[in-house]
Each structure stands twice: as structure tokens, then as C-alpha cells.
Amino acid sequence: MVYKKMNKELSILLEEIGKKAKSASAILNTATCDQKNKFFDFAIASIQENTDAILAANHIDIKAAQENNKDDAFIDRLMLDKDRLQGICNTLSEIKSFEDPIGKVLASWDRPNGLNISRVATPLGVIGLIFESRPNVAADAGGLCLKSGNAVILRSGKDGLRSAEAIVLSLQSALKLSGLPEACIQIVPSESRDAATKMLEGLNGTIDVIVPRGGKSLVAEVEKSAKVPVFGHLEGICHIYVDEEADEEKALSICLNAKMRRTGICGAVETILVHENISSSFVPKLVASLSEVNCEIRCCKNTIDFDNRATLASEDDWSTEYLAAIVSLKSVASVDEAISHIEKYGTGHTESILSKNKDAQLKFTNSIDSAIVMINASTQFADGGEFGLGGEIGIATGKFHARGPVGVDQLTSFKYIVTGDGQVRS
């Protein structure tokens, strides 16, 4: 049941969702690893069994998005098919294989007075996830939160709500079969923005952390309005610096992949910086290759004349996250100038240096203050699954608690357990 607007009934429902999540998180605190792992087996089976129902819901979402004139990148993020559902199942299987983080002793030491102090991993509690058009996020977040002992309340954007609800129904069926509360994973049945506002207020203290996954406007609004802690990134203006000592053949392949594999994800490269000593040889090949796959290229004044298919970049291009088949190119005089450009226009997400020079690599990785810094690799690897984290609930660009892909271990806090034998303090 989808509520079109906020009303008294929905307000009461949201408060009930929060209460149920809080109760479920308390039960998860004592759930065994085996019990949680059974959930993943049931969840995979349930998604496979309900493939037709999930794809039917997604078909309705896709049709509505097309009627609302959503662009191709948006449709790609929204779309599910049998291969993508299998990918969801593969991610759930990988999350299952991870060591249970809860109860893990992070550090332990003895004091001179005989006390033993241990720092032990604990769940965060209840996580509120507000996301936009990618329904697979419901499964990723549900699995990651469950494994890390957290209950999750999902709030999908209206464009993918039917798809996300269908996935959540499969997950809740798996929870029931594994003897865990269905309220461990809930989705808000509403398209109302007011429902998201209620979550940002914490649902009467039941939400411990908010995670936004979506575009710049969504994340900015969440970080501005939330009354509970937030894991978030404003946008992913990712850069590649092609050094004068780069392997140009490999660099060409990396740049093409980083831009065009999937243009609508936050790890897609938006600006490519090329050392001026190789720009006359490398930029024409790059522009030609990108043009062949229908990518629009916006070049700086020093590279615009290499190919008439390029257009002149404006100042705004350096600070734009395109999330589309558009890329900006700029010639730089050195690794230092590349670093300065990234410091000025970057958003702290992902940057990559393509170079065989170890000194240049070291200078770049030491100087760039982003959550992810790569060497000779595509920025499209900025993904929790590719990091071996079993998917991600998001990529955090802040510096507190979690940074980079937020996986199972990042969804925990800790407490101190102090063990004595009758000690008193003098």
C-alpha cells in the first residue's frame, strides 16, 4: 500500500515502524551467527522464487519513469533484470560468508591493578536509509544491516518504490523463516517527502543513524535537516590524472572504462587531467575513443584544437557531476597542478593516478585527501562489492566513524568490557 501524502494515519504508521525496528534491533543483539546466516540462504531462495513478481513491479516503475521523461542514466539505475537479480543474490551470498563482526574483540589489554579492558564491536542499532532510484539498494542494505546486527528502515524514492517493496517482501519472508522479526528490515510505504522528514527527525528517537543514497540535492537536504548522525557524500566528482609516465594504451582503456562502463554511478570519472607532455599524443586518441561510444567531450583551451568533436569546457564543468556520457578534459603541467585542481574541485570521493613513476604515485596518494585514491585502476572500482565488502550501504566522504565504502564492519560501534576481581579505586 503506497501512501500519496502525509496524513495522520501515515504519521502513526511511521511511529509504529520505528518502535518495531527498535524492538527488532534488541533481538538482533542476541541473535547467533548461524541464525543470521540462515536468513541469507532463505533470502536468496525467496528472491529467486519471486523473480517474476519483482520484475513485474520493476516493469511498472520503468514504464512510469519513461512516461515522466527520465533520462537513460536514471532508467539504467532503476532497471532490474534476471542478471541483476542474480547479482543481488551473489551479493547476499558474499555478505553471508563474512565473519560476524558483532562481539569481535577489537583490542584487549591488562592494567597494573589487574583489570582487563576489552573493546568489543557492537551494532549501531537502527539505521534509516533514504535512497532514490536503485532498488538493489534495498537488498544490499538489508543484508549488510542484518549481518552487522542492525535493524533498517528503508525509504525509497517514488520511482523505484514498487521494485524495492517487492524485494523487501522477499527479505521479510526470509526473516520469518529464520526465526527473526520481520521488522528487522522494513520499508516506508509512502511517496511523501514528509515521510522522509519524519525519518530525519529520528522517529521519536528510534533511528540511530541516517544514510542517504542518491543525488547531490538529496544528500545535501539530509545533511542539512537530519537530527541524528548521517553517513553521506554530497556527490562524486571523480578525477583521473594521466601522468607523463603513464602507459598510454592502459590509460586509454582505464579512462574509457571509468567514464563509460556505467555513467550514472558515483564512481564514474567526470574529469580527466592529462600531463601536457603527452597531451598531443594521448588526448586525440582519448577523444576519438570516447566519441566512438557517443560520449560528449569538453576540453580546456589547451586541448580543444586536437579534435573538432570536442567542445570548449566552461568553469562550471570542473565542478559538475554529470552522471551521464559527458566528460571534461584538462591539460596540466605537473602532478602538483593535478593535485591542486582536485583539491579545488573534488568532493572527496575517488581519484586515480595513471603512472609508472613510483614517486609520482606516492606524491599523489599522500597529497589527495579523498576517501578512495587509486593507482593505475578505473574509478569504477569504487564499490563495496569490488572492495570485498559484500556490497555497500553507501560511500561516505566524511572523516568521522566511516569513510569510503560502508560495509559490515563500518556499520558497528563498540563498547568497553572491563573485567576485575574485586578491585576498588583508591
C-alpha positions in Angstrom: 0.0 0.0 0.0 1.6 3.3 -1.1 0.5 6.5 0.7 0.5 9.5 -1.7 0.7 12.2 1.0 1.3 12.6 4.7 -1.7 12.2 6.9 -2.4 11.2 10.5 -2.7 7.5 9.6 0.8 7.6 8.0 2.3 9.5 10.9 1.1 6.8 13.3 2.4 4.1 10.9 5.8 5.7 10.8 6.0 5.8 14.6 5.0 2.2 14.7 7.7 1.3 12.2 10.3 3.0 14.4 9.1 1.2 17.5 9.1 -2.2 15.8 12.6 -1.5 14.4 13.9 -0.7 17.9 12.5 -3.9 19.3 13.9 -5.9 16.4 17.4 -4.4 17.0 17.3 -5.5 20.6 16.5 -9.1 19.5 19.3 -8.9 16.8 21.8 -8.1 19.6 21.5 -11.6 20.8 21.0 -13.4 17.5 23.6 -16.1 16.7 25.8 -16.0 13.7 24.1 -19.2 12.4 20.7 -17.7 12.8 21.7 -14.6 10.8 23.4 -16.8 8.2 20.2 -18.8 7.7 18.5 -15.6 6.7 20.8 -15.2 3.7 20.0 -18.7 2.4 16.3 -18.1 2.7 16.6 -14.6 1.2 18.4 -15.9 -1.9 15.8 -18.6 -2.4 13.0 -16.2 -1.8 14.3 -13.7 -4.4 14.7 -16.4 -6.9 11.3 -17.8 -6.2 9.7 -14.3 -6.6 11.7 -13.2 -9.6 8.6 -12.7 -11.8 6.8 -10.6 -9.1 9.9 -8.4 -8.6 10.4 -7.9 -12.3 6.7 -7.2 -12.8 6.9 -4.4 -10.2 10.1 -3.1 -11.7 8.4 -3.0 -15.2 5.7 -0.8 -13.7 8.4 1.5 -12.2 10.3 1.6 -15.5 7.2 2.5 -17.5 6.2 5.3 -15.1 9.8 6.7 -15.2 9.7 6.7 -19.0 6.4 8.5 -19.0 7.9 11.1 -16.7 10.7 11.6 -19.2 13.5 10.3 -17.0 16.9 10.1 -18.8 18.7 6.9 -19.9 21.1 7.0 -16.9 18.2 7.2 -14.5 16.4 4.3 -16.2 19.6 2.3 -16.1 19.9 2.8 -12.3 16.3 1.8 -11.8 16.2 -1.2 -14.1 16.2 -4.8 -12.8 16.5 -7.9 -15.0 17.3 -11.6 -14.2 21.1 -10.9 -14.4 20.8 -8.0 -11.9 18.7 -10.1 -9.6 21.3 -12.8 -9.7 23.8 -10.1 -8.9 21.7 -9.3 -5.8 21.8 -12.9 -4.8 25.5 -13.1 -5.3 26.0 -10.1 -3.1 23.8 -11.6 -0.3 25.9 -14.8 -0.6 29.1 -12.9 -0.2 27.8 -11.0 2.8 26.8 -14.3 4.4 30.4 -15.5 4.1 31.9 -12.7 6.1 32.9 -13.2 9.7 30.2 -11.9 12.1 31.5 -8.5 13.3 29.4 -8.4 16.4 31.2 -9.4 19.6 34.6 -9.3 17.9 37.3 -8.2 20.3 38.9 -5.2 18.6 41.6 -4.7 21.3 42.3 -6.1 24.8 44.8 -5.1 27.5 45.6 -5.6 31.2 46.1 -2.7 33.7 48.6 -2.7 36.5 45.7 -3.1 39.0 44.7 -6.4 37.4 41.7 -5.1 35.4 41.3 -6.4 31.9 39.8 -4.0 29.4 38.4 -5.1 26.1 37.0 -3.1 23.2 34.2 -5.1 21.6 32.2 -4.5 18.4 28.5 -3.7 18.8 25.7 -2.8 16.4 24.8 0.8 15.8 21.1 0.0 16.4 18.5 1.2 13.9 19.7 2.6 10.6 17.4 4.8 8.4 18.3 4.6 4.7 16.9 7.1 2.3 17.6 6.3 -1.3 16.4 7.2 -4.7 16.2 5.1 -7.9 18.3 1.9 -7.3 16.1 -0.9 -5.9 19.0 -3.2 -5.4 20.0 -0.9 -2.6 17.1 -2.4 -0.6 18.7 -5.9 -0.7 22.3 -4.6 -0.2 21.3 -2.6 2.8 19.0 -5.2 4.2 21.8 -7.8 4.1 24.6 -5.6 5.4 22.5 -4.3 8.3 21.3 -7.8 9.2 24.8 -9.2 9.2 26.0 -6.4 11.4 23.1 -6.8 13.9 21.3 -3.6 12.9 17.6 -3.2 12.0 17.0 -1.0 9.0 14.2 1.3 7.9 14.2 1.9 4.1 12.7 4.9 2.4 12.8 4.6 -1.4 12.2 7.3 -3.9 8.9 7.1 -5.6 10.3 6.0 -8.9 11.6 2.7 -7.5 9.2 2.1 -4.6 7.3 -0.8 -6.1 10.5 -2.6 -7.0 12.0 -2.0 -3.6 8.8 -3.1 -1.8 8.8 -6.4 -3.8 12.4 -7.1 -2.8 11.7 -6.2 0.9 8.8 -8.7 0.9 11.2 -11.4 -0.1 13.6 -10.4 2.6 10.9 -10.3 5.2 9.8 -13.8 4.2 13.4 -14.9 4.8 13.5 -13.2 8.2 10.3 -15.1 9.3 11.7 -18.4 8.1 15.0 -17.8 10.0 13.2 -17.0 13.3 14.0 -13.3 13.2 11.5 -10.4 13.4 10.2 -9.2 10.1 10.7 -5.7 11.5 14.5 -6.1 11.1 14.0 -4.9 7.5 11.1 -2.5 6.9 10.3 -0.1 4.0 8.2 3.1 4.4 5.1 2.6 2.2 5.0 6.2 1.1 5.9 8.6 -1.7 5.5 11.6 0.6 8.5 13.8 1.3 7.1 14.4 4.7 7.8 10.7 5.5 11.5 11.3 4.8 11.3 14.4 7.0 9.9 12.3 9.9 12.8 9.8 9.5 15.4 12.7 9.6 13.8 13.7 12.9 14.6 10.2 14.2 11.1 8.8 14.6 10.9 9.7 18.3 14.5 8.6 19.0 14.2 5.1 17.4 16.7 5.8 14.5 20.4 5.9 15.4 22.0 6.8 12.1 20.7 8.1 8.7 22.3 7.0 5.4 21.3 8.9 2.3 22.0 7.3 -1.1 21.2 9.5 -4.1 22.0 12.7 -5.8 23.5 15.9 -4.5 20.2 17.5 -3.7 19.0 14.6 -1.6 22.2 14.2 0.4 22.5 17.9 0.9 19.0 18.1 2.3 19.6 15.1 4.5 22.8 16.5 6.0 21.1 19.9 6.5 17.9 18.7 8.1 18.8 15.5 10.0 18.6 15.5 13.8 20.5 12.2 14.0 24.1 11.3 12.8 24.5 11.0 9.0 26.8 8.9 6.8 26.8 10.6 3.4 28.5 12.2 0.5 27.3 15.2 -1.4 28.4 14.0 -4.9 31.1 12.1 -6.7 33.2 14.4 -8.9 35.9 11.8 -9.5 39.2 12.5 -11.3 41.8 10.6 -13.2 45.3 12.1 -13.6 47.2 10.7 -16.6 50.8 11.3 -15.8 53.6 11.8 -18.4 54.9 8.4 -17.5 51.6 6.6 -17.9 51.3 3.5 -20.1 49.1 5.2 -22.7 47.5 2.0 -24.0 46.4 1.0 -20.5 45.5 4.6 -19.7 43.2 4.8 -22.7 41.4 1.6 -21.6 41.1 2.7 -18.0 39.7 6.1 -18.9 37.1 4.6 -21.3 36.0 2.2 -18.6 36.0 4.8 -15.8 33.7 7.0 -17.9 31.5 4.7 -20.0 31.1 1.3 -18.1 28.2 2.9 -16.2 27.9 6.6 -16.5 25.2 7.0 -13.8 27.1 5.8 -10.7 29.0 7.9 -8.3 32.4 6.2 -9.1 32.2 7.3 -12.8 35.0 9.7 -13.7 33.9 13.2 -14.5 37.2 15.0 -15.2 40.4 13.6 -16.8 43.6 15.5 -16.2 46.4 14.9 -18.7 50.1 15.9 -18.4 50.9 18.5 -21.0 54.0 16.5 -22.2 51.7 13.7 -23.5 48.6 15.6 -24.3 49.3 15.9 -28.0 49.6 12.2 -28.4 47.1 11.0 -25.8 44.2 13.4 -25.9 43.4 12.8 -29.7 43.3 9.1 -29.1 41.1 9.6 -26.0 38.7 12.0 -27.7 38.4 9.6 -30.7 37.7 6.6 -28.5 35.1 8.4 -26.4 33.4 9.9 -29.4 33.0 6.4 -30.9 30.9 5.4 -27.9 28.8 8.6 -28.0 30.5 10.4 -25.1 30.4 14.2 -25.2 33.9 15.7 -24.5 34.5 19.2 -23.1 38.1 20.2 -23.4 40.2 23.1 -21.9 41.6 25.8 -24.1 44.9 23.9 -24.4 43.4 20.7 -25.7 40.3 21.9 -27.7 42.1 22.0 -31.0 43.2 18.4 -31.0 39.8 17.2 -32.3 36.8 19.1 -33.7 34.4 16.8 -32.0 35.2 18.3 -28.6 33.6 21.5 -27.3 35.2 24.1 -25.0 34.8 23.4 -21.3 33.4 26.2 -19.1 34.4 26.9 -15.5 31.3 25.1 -14.3 32.3 21.8 -16.0 35.1 21.3 -13.5 32.6 21.3 -10.6 29.9 19.2 -12.3 28.9 15.6 -11.6 27.5 14.7 -15.0 26.3 11.1 -14.2 25.9 10.9 -18.0 28.1 10.3 -21.1 29.9 13.6 -20.7 33.5 14.1 -19.6 35.7 17.1 -19.2 39.4 17.1 -20.2 42.2 19.4 -19.0 45.9 19.6 -19.6 48.1 20.1 -16.5 51.8 20.9 -16.2 52.6 18.5 -13.4 51.3 16.2 -10.8 51.3 19.2 -8.4 48.9 21.0 -10.7 46.7 17.9 -10.9 46.6 17.8 -7.2 45.8 21.5 -6.9 42.9 21.1 -9.4 41.5 18.1 -7.4 41.8 20.0 -4.1 39.8 22.9 -5.6 37.1 21.0 -7.4 37.0 17.5 -5.9 34.4 16.2 -3.5 36.5 13.8 -1.5 35.1 10.7 -3.3 37.6 8.9 -5.6 40.6 9.9 -7.6 43.1 7.8 -9.6 46.6 8.4 -10.9 47.8 6.5 -14.0 51.6 6.4 -13.9 54.6 4.1 -13.9 56.5 6.6 -11.8 56.6 5.5 -8.1 57.5 8.9 -6.9 54.5 10.5 -8.7 52.3 7.7 -7.3 53.5 8.4 -3.8 53.1 12.1 -4.0 49.6 11.8 -5.4 48.4 9.3 -2.8 49.9 11.2 0.1 48.5 14.6 -1.1 45.0 13.7 -2.2 42.5 13.8 0.7 39.7 11.7 -0.7 38.0 8.6 0.7 39.5 6.5 -2.1 42.7 7.0 -4.0 43.7 4.6 -6.8 46.8 3.8 -8.7 46.6 2.6 -12.3 43.0 1.5 -12.0 39.5 2.6 -13.0 37.5 4.7 -10.6 34.6 2.4 -11.3 36.2 0.1 -8.7 34.9 2.5 -6.0 32.4 0.0 -4.8 32.0 -2.1 -1.6 31.5 -5.3 -3.6 34.7 -4.7 -5.5 36.5 -4.0 -2.3 35.4 -7.4 -1.0 33.0 -5.8 1.5 29.9 -7.6 0.1 28.3 -4.5 -1.3 27.9 -1.3 0.5 25.2 0.8 2.2 26.9 3.9 0.7 30.2 5.6 0.2 31.0 8.0 3.0 33.2 11.0 2.2 33.2 12.4 5.7 36.0 11.6 8.2 34.1 10.6 11.3 33.3 6.9 12.1 33.2 5.6 8.5 34.9 6.7 5.3 34.7 5.1 1.8 32.5 2.1 1.2 30.3 1.5 4.2 30.2 -2.3 4.7 29.6 -4.7 7.5 32.5 -3.6 9.7 31.7 0.1 9.3 28.1 -0.5 10.5 29.3 -1.2 14.0 30.3 0.8 17.0 32.0 -0.6 20.1 31.8 -0.8 23.9 34.4 -1.4 26.6 34.1 -4.5 28.8 36.1 -4.2 32.0 36.7 -7.4 34.0 38.0 -7.3 37.5 38.3 -9.5 40.6 37.1 -7.2 43.4 39.2 -4.1 42.6 38.2 -0.8 44.2 39.6 2.6 43.2 41.6 4.4 45.9 
